[in-house]
Amino acid sequence: MVLGGRPYNENKSTGLKTRHYKQAIPYNDAASRMFAKRTNWNLAPNRLSEALAVYRAAGKPLLDLTVSNPTECGFEYDGSAILKALSNPAALSYEPNPKGLESARHAVAGYYAERKVEVSIEDIFLTTSTSEAYSYVLRTLCDPGDELLIPSPSYPLFDFLADIQDVKLVRYPLRWCAIRCFTITDGRSISMRWSRPSRRARAG
């Protein structure tokens, strides 16, 4: 923690740093002073997180539907083929493309072609995650302070993604019905998104 170059004392047992003439300040409070207000999220664990920690600590079997890392989901991969691809000499040539590797975009287009859907590779943008894709969409379509209507429940990371992009979320209850009809009463809400709850949201 930066204390302006003045003398301070540190209590190693509590992790508190203080100037000799001021009240102790928790070390973690530095984030609220150093970073933008948009990052001042409430990171306290909720009841589900606390219950999950207790469950895991007890060593009980658990099927976690929120896992997003495919290498931790028990899938069987062709390890030899993956490792062999890493030894391809073409990997030594770095040719960045803002839309993603062209051969990969061709593969995506081929996937849709097999399902009778024609998609040009020029309309395909590859991102490292869903969160990155949402960030691009919010940054491209929304100005700071704009409001975005989202269903509840929905994608659990929308709050963080909206905050970091200076977008305000306005929630509406998600109900299944034959006709999807929504009424917008707030003139500031310029965008609306329909999203069915993901497995993560339903699991949470």
N, C-alpha and C positions, 0 to 999 in steps of 0.2 A: 504494500500500500504506500502510495506517495504521500508524504507528510510535509511537503514544501521545504525539504532540506533541514528542518529543525529537529532537535533531539527528540527521541521518543523511546519508550520502553516497550518491551515485548514480553508478554506472559506466555511462555512456551506451553503450559498446560492447558490454556484456554484458547490460544491462537489470537488473542486480542493485542492490538498495537495502540499505544496511547502516547500523546505528548505529555510531558511531565505536568503540564498545567491544565490539561483538558480531560474530559470524560472518555472512557474507553470506547473505541469504535470497532465493531466486528469487522474482521478482515474481508468477509464476503460482501460487505456493504460497498466496497470499492467499485463494483460493477455498476451500481446505480449512479455513481458519480462520473465514471470514466466513459461509459457508453451512452448512446442515444436513448432517449426515453422510450422509443419504440421497442427496445429490447428488455424493458422492465417487466418481464413475464412473471407470473406466479408459478414458480417451479416446485411448490410444496406438493408432496405426494397426496393423491386423493385416496378415497377409501378402497377403491379397486387395487391401486398400486400397493397399498399397505397390506391388503389381504393376500395379494399375489406374492409379496416378499415373504410373508409368514408361511405360505403354502410351499414355496420353493425351499425355504430354510428347513422345513420338515422332511424334505426329500421325497415328497409325494409325486406320483406320475402326473404329468401335466401336458395337455394338448393346447398349445398357445397359438391361437388363430391370428395374433397380431405380428408374428414373426415375418419380417420382410426380406431377410437374407436367405436366398434359396440354398446356399451351401449348408444351412443349419436346419433344413426341413426334411432331411432323410432321403432326398432324391438320389438316384443312382446315375452318375455321369460316366461318360467314356473318358476316363482320366488320361489315357494314353493319347487320344486324339487331341485333347485340349493342350496337353503339354507339348505335343508335336507342333501344334499351330504356333506356339510361342517361339519355336526355333526357325520359323519361316524367315528367310532373308529379307522378304518384303517388309517385315516389321521394323527393319533398321531405317527405313525411309519414312520420314514424318511429313505427311501432307495433310494438314488440318483443313477441315471443311466445316463451316458453321452449321450446316444442316446434318452433319454426321457422315460417317464413312459411306461412300457411294455404294459399295458392294453390300453393305448392311441394309441400305435403303432399298436396293433391288430385292433383297431377301424379304423385306417387309411387304413390298409391292407384290411379290410372288405369292406370299401368304394370302393376301386378299384376292389375288387373281384366282387362286384355287377355290375360293368361295364366291366366285362370280361377281367380284367387286373390283372395278378398275380404279386404281389410284396411281397417279404419276409420282415418280420419285422426287420431283421438284416440290411436291406438296407434302412430303414427309420430312419431319424434323425429329431427330433422335436426341434424347436427353438422358442423363445418367439416372434419373428417377422421376416419379410422378410429381414430387415436390418441386423439382427444378422446372418441369413443364408448367405447373401452375404458376410459378414465379414469373416465367416468361409471359404467360397470358395476362397476369395481373399488371405487370410492368408495361406491356404493350397496349392494353385496352383501357386501363384506368389511370386517372390523374390522382395525385395526393388528395385525400379527403373524400373521394368518391365512395359510394356505398354499393355493396354487392349483396343481393339476396341469395341466401343459401338455405337448403332444407336442414332440419334438425330431426333425427341424427344425420350426420354426413361425415365427410372425410375428417378425421380427428386432428389433422395438422393445419386446417384452414386458419385457425386463430393466429398461429405463428407466422404463416405465410402472408396473411393479410397485414399483420402489424409491420412486418419487415418491408412491405411494399406501400405502407401508408394508406391502406384501404380499410374502410370500416365495414364490418359484417353486420347484416340485418337478417335475423333468422325467422323462418316460418316453420310451423309444425309439418312434418312429412306424414301424409296419410295416403293410403292406397285407395284409389277409387277408379271408376270406369272412365271418368272425364277429369283431366288435369286442368284445373282452373284456379288461377291466383289473381287476387286483386291488389294492385299497388296503390297504396294511399299516401305514401311519402314521396313528394316530388323530387327529393334529392337522390332517390334510389334510381340509378341509371342503368343498372344491369341486373339480370336475373339468370340463375343457373339451375337447371334441373339435374338432380343427382340422386340415384337410388342409393341407399345405405350400403357401404362396402361390408365385406366380412369383418373387417377390423372394427367398424362402427357398431355392427350388430353384436360383436363379441364383447365390446366395451360397455 
